[in-house]
Amino acid sequence: MFGVINTVATLDHLDPPQPPKCITMLYVFAETHFDRGINDWLCKYVYDYIGGDHDKIFKELLATICTFAITTLWLGPCQLVYIWSFFNCFGLNFELWVAKLFSLPPLSTIEGFMGEAMSRRIRGVFNAANFWTIVLYNVLSLNSLEFAKLVANRLIYRGFPLSTLSVLLVTYCGVQLVKERERQQALLEDPEPVKPVDGGKEKAE
């Protein structure tokens, strides 16, 4: 809940403190929180170096494979690490594939006819589903493969439709909050240009 409170407070123009780090992570997956060096090194010299702007399918695939291959060796090869690395690698590439697909006609044409609000709502639905796929395969880093199966079973199979739709609805609302925060931040950093005063009125004055 720290992230939700942080986002709502920011939208109210407050400056909330940073949320605490999760202390339940297993040591084997803690490099992004406690070993900043290897995480920054991977991003700078492997993922960003090979992937460039991360807008090319083949370069992104190569960058993610190399990044998570090194991560797997660093963490220590085992079944849990293999599964975690595979799904993270797949998730990053899948996001790019979906973005490329929606940039092609007729999908891009259909989105062009939509209003900005409707486009944002549809993207929010996809982002909510994508968020929970990320949660499910990162549950591995919090506990175990058996626990990840338990969460997936509870959300998708036994909990459908009530639990599944309820969780997606709450997540969707959270996504919209985040998007609104990003929009406000973008306006603060790059405000809309002021419309020039009409030349005829200036002359009349």
N, C-alpha and C positions, 0 to 999 in steps of 0.2 A: 504493500500500500504506500510505501514511501514515494515511489515514482508518480502515483496518481496525485498525492498531496502536493508534491513538488510542482507538477504541471499546472494544477489548479491555482496554486499560490502565484506562480509566474504569470499566469493569465490575468491575475488581479494586481499585477505590477508590484509584487513583493519580491524579495530576494531571499528565498529559503536556503538553508544550509544544504550541503551536499549529502545525499543519502549514505547510510553506512554500507560497508562492504559485506557481502555474504560470507559468514564464517563457517557455513556448513559444507563448503566445497572440500572434496577430497584433495589431498596434496598433489596428486598426479595431474589434476586439471587446474591448478592454481597459478599457472605461469602468467596469465594475463593480469592477475591482481597483485601478485607478490614478486614475480620476476619480470619487471617491466622491460629489462634489457633485451631478453630474447623476443618478447612480443614486438617491441619497436624495431628490432633488427629484422625480424621476419617481414614486417610491413614495408620497411624501407628498401631492403636489399633483395627481397624475393617477390612478395606479392605485388607491390607497386612497381618494382623495377621490371618485372616480366609483363605484368598486366597493363601497364601504361595508364590510359584513361579508363580502363575497365569497360570499354564499349565494343570490343571485338570478341566474338564467341570463342575462337580458337585460342587467342592469347589469354583470355580469362580462364579457360579450361586448363591451359598449361600452368598458369600462375597458381591456381588453387591446388592443383595436383602437387606441384613442387612444394608449396607452402605446407600443406598438411602431411606430405611425406616426411619433411624435416621435423614437423611437430610430432609426428608419430614416433620417430626415432628419439626425439628429445624426451618425450613423456615415458617412453618404454613400451615397445610393441606388446600388445595383448589384445584379447578379443574386444574388450570394452573400448579401448583406444581406437581400434580399427573401425568399429561401428560409428563411434563419435566422429572420427575424421571423415569417413565416407559421407555421412549425412550432412555435415557442415560443408564439405566440398560440393556435394550435389545441390544443397540449398542456395549457395552463392551463384552457381551457374544457372539454376532454375529461375532465379529472379531475373537474370539477364535475358534468358530465353523468352520469358513472359513479356518483358519490356519490349524486346524486339518484335514479338508477335503482335502486340498491340500498336506498334508503330507502323505496321503494314496495312494497306487497304484490304478488305473493306472496314476493318475494325477502327483504324485511324479516322476514316471518313465518318463512321457512325458517331465516334466520340466528338468529332468536330461539330456535328449538328446539335450535340447536347449542350446544355447550359453548364457553367462552371460548377454550380452546386451539385447537379446530378452526376457529373463526372467524378467529383470528389467523393460522393456517396458510394458509387460503384467501386472506386479504388479502395475506399475504406473497407468494403466487404472482403475484397481480395487480401488486403493487408492484415485484416483480423485473422483470416484463415492461415495466412503465411506465418503470422506471429505464433500461432499455436503449434504449427509444425516445428518451428524453431524451439519452442518450449519443450516439446516432446523429446527431440533428440539431444537437447542439452540437459534434460533430466538425468541422463546418463552420468553427467559430470557431478551431479548432486548426490546420487545414490548408487544405483546398480541397474543392470539390464532387467532384472526381475521387477524392480520398482517402476521402470519406464513402461514395461508391458502392463503393469497394474494400472498406471495412470491412463494409458491409451485405451485399455479395456473399459475403464470406468467412464471415460469421456465419449468414446465412439460407439461402443457396443451396448453395454448395460445402461449407460446414461442417456442414450438416444430415445426420444428427441429432446426431453426436458433439459437435462444437464448440458448437452451439446449446444443447443440453441441459446440457453441462458448464458453460458460462458462466452459464446461468440458475440452475443448482444452487448455484454459488458465490455468485451475487448474492442468491439466496433466503436462504442462510445469513447473509449480511451484513445483509439486511433484518431478519432475526430478532434479530441482535445489536443493531441500532439500536433496534428496538421494545422490547427488554429494557432497554436503557439509558434510553429514554424512560419506561418504567414505573417504574424505580428512581428517576429524577429526580422523577417525579410523586409518588411515595410520600414522598420527602424533603421536597418542598415542601408537600404536603398529606397528612400521615400519617393513617391510619385512626383514627377516634375509639376511645378505650378503652371497653370495655363496662362499664356501671355494675355495681357489686356488688349482688347480690340483696338486696332490702329485708328479707326474712325472716331472712336470715343475719345482717344488721346488728343486727336487733332481738334475736336470740338471743345475740349477742356482748355 
